[in-house]
Each structure stands twice: as C-alpha cells, then as structure tokens.
Amino acid sequence: MSQPVTQLFLALSGALSLAIGLSVLVIPHAFFASNHIVLGSDPNLMSEIRAPGGLLLAAGLVMLWGVVSRRDRLIALQTSIVVFGMYGISRLLSLILDGVPSTALLIALAIELVLCGVAIFLSLKLQQSK
C-alpha cells in the first residue's frame, strides 16, 4: 500500500479525532446536544465528560504526526486502531447491554469500526513493507 494512502487515512482519522476531542473538551453541551443528549452543569459530570475529549484530542495529534513522520507512522496507525477500535467495541457492548441508540450513534459505531479495520489493514501492509 502506498504511503500517500496511509498519509491520507491518518490525516482524515486524525482530523476527525482532533475535531471530536476539541468539541467534547471545549463545547460539550453543544456537541452532545447534536445527539439529543442533555448535559447538566454538575462539575463531576463535566469533568467526566471533558476528560475523554482531551484524550481524543491527543490521539488525533498523534495520528496527524504520522502524516509527516514516516518513522512514527506505525505508532499513528496503532493509535487509530486503539481509539476507533475501542470506541466501536464499547458501542457494540452498549448496544447489547443498553439497547439501540440514535441513528447518529449507530452511524458513529459503523464509522469507528470501518476506521479501525482500515487502520489494521494499513498497519499490516506497512509492517510487511519493512
């Protein structure tokens, strides 16, 4: 698989993770409202909501770094696998335990699993080329 395809994937997945992370961290009420989730103002709740936003933002930066750093490209792909894979798997578990969420969240689940699958594929190709 060519490096430009891997770089494009990392740019897209990194930008997505960065955008979601920033939204959760900086404008959580508006972000969650887009999925019909109403957040309160409890500082404990907001701390628990914002913390994953920071993690997603950092993961997005690692993915984006993989676009420019050939040496760290595998780490960036592995970060994408962990982030999108665990979000997807966690949503599947929630689907089983909690029931069917909104259509938007089901679409997010599908996108996360696809991104994880692509990252696994690109990671294996990158390792084979070394």
Summary of the structure (lengths in Angstrom):
residues: 130
radius of gyration: 15.7
end to end distance: 12.0
largest distance: 50.7
contacts: 396
relative contact order: 0.16
helix: 85%
strand: 0%
